[in-house]
Amino acid sequence: MIITDIQSALSNFLKSCLFIDLLESVIEALKLPNPNVVKFTTKFINEGVSQTYIDDLNECKNMLIPSLVSHANHSDSEVRDAILESLGLLKGRLGEAVMGTYLKEFNQ
């Protein structure tokens, strides 16, 4: 119940601000060692990416995508799954050509 309420509050919070304004804080949270923080930060990213205009995503892709790719081989499987879900969502929103430039190293 508490988690659902927090997720609802975060969703409403996202609707009242620009995702790009939160990006630095979100990327800092991805760097924290706690896997649960990274996993739930990634879920927050998914919510933000799905509600953000494509033009704004294009502005923040150079910071966001490399941060996500750096966690794609995380030791925690739930974190890996969340990261890959985010990358898939970004690929759907930005297109394969854009994502391909970031995922070249990941595919090797």
C-alpha positions as CSV (number, residue, x, y, z in Angstrom):
1,M,0.0,0.0,0.0
2,I,2.8,2.4,0.9
3,I,4.7,1.6,-2.2
4,T,1.6,2.2,-4.4
5,D,1.0,5.5,-2.7
6,I,4.7,6.6,-3.3
7,Q,4.5,5.5,-6.9
8,S,1.3,7.5,-7.4
9,A,2.9,10.5,-5.8
10,L,6.0,10.2,-8.0
11,S,3.8,9.9,-11.1
12,N,1.9,13.1,-10.2
13,F,5.2,14.8,-9.4
14,L,6.5,13.9,-12.9
15,K,3.4,15.5,-14.5
16,S,4.2,18.8,-12.8
17,C,7.8,19.1,-13.9
18,L,10.2,18.4,-16.8
19,F,12.1,15.1,-16.8
20,I,15.2,16.9,-18.1
21,D,15.2,19.1,-15.0
22,L,15.5,16.0,-12.8
23,L,18.0,14.2,-15.0
24,E,21.2,15.0,-13.0
25,S,19.6,13.8,-9.8
26,V,18.3,10.6,-11.5
27,I,21.8,9.9,-12.9
28,E,23.3,10.4,-9.5
29,A,20.8,7.9,-8.0
30,L,21.9,5.3,-10.7
31,K,25.4,5.6,-9.3
32,L,24.4,4.5,-5.8
33,P,25.5,1.0,-4.7
34,N,22.2,-0.2,-3.5
35,P,20.5,-2.4,-6.2
36,N,17.0,-1.5,-5.0
37,V,17.7,2.2,-5.4
38,V,19.0,1.6,-9.0
39,K,16.0,-0.6,-9.8
40,F,13.4,1.9,-8.6
41,T,15.3,4.8,-10.1
42,T,15.1,2.9,-13.4
43,K,11.3,2.5,-12.9
44,F,11.1,6.3,-12.3
45,I,13.1,6.8,-15.5
46,N,10.6,4.6,-17.4
47,E,7.8,6.7,-16.2
48,G,9.6,9.9,-17.1
49,V,10.6,8.6,-20.6
50,S,7.1,7.5,-21.4
51,Q,5.7,11.0,-20.5
52,T,8.4,13.2,-22.0
53,Y,8.2,14.8,-25.4
54,I,10.6,13.3,-28.0
55,D,12.4,16.7,-28.4
56,D,13.2,16.7,-24.6
57,L,14.4,13.1,-24.8
58,N,16.7,14.0,-27.6
59,E,18.2,16.7,-25.4
60,C,18.9,14.4,-22.5
61,K,19.8,11.2,-24.4
62,N,23.6,11.9,-24.2
63,M,23.5,11.8,-20.4
64,L,20.8,9.2,-19.8
65,I,21.6,6.4,-22.3
66,P,25.3,5.9,-21.4
67,S,24.4,5.9,-17.7
68,L,21.8,3.1,-18.4
69,V,24.2,1.1,-20.6
70,S,26.9,1.2,-17.9
71,H,24.5,-0.8,-15.6
72,A,23.4,-3.3,-18.3
73,N,25.8,-5.9,-16.9
74,H,24.9,-5.3,-13.2
75,S,25.3,-8.3,-10.9
76,D,21.6,-8.1,-9.7
77,S,19.3,-9.6,-12.3
78,E,16.4,-7.4,-11.3
79,V,18.5,-4.3,-12.0
80,R,19.6,-5.7,-15.3
81,D,16.0,-6.4,-16.3
82,A,14.9,-2.9,-15.3
83,I,17.8,-1.3,-17.2
84,L,17.1,-3.4,-20.3
85,E,13.4,-2.4,-20.0
86,S,14.4,1.3,-20.0
87,L,16.7,0.9,-23.0
88,G,13.9,-0.9,-24.9
89,L,11.5,2.0,-24.0
90,L,14.0,4.5,-25.2
91,K,14.6,2.6,-28.4
92,G,10.8,2.6,-29.0
93,R,10.6,6.4,-28.3
94,L,13.8,7.5,-30.1
95,G,14.2,4.9,-32.8
96,E,16.7,2.2,-33.6
97,A,19.1,4.5,-35.5
98,V,19.5,6.8,-32.4
99,M,19.9,3.9,-30.0
100,G,22.3,2.0,-32.3
101,T,25.0,4.6,-31.8
102,Y,24.9,4.0,-28.0
103,L,24.5,0.3,-28.1
104,K,27.4,-0.6,-30.4
105,E,29.7,-1.4,-27.5
106,F,26.9,-3.2,-25.7
107,N,26.2,-5.5,-28.6
108,Q,29.9,-6.6,-28.9
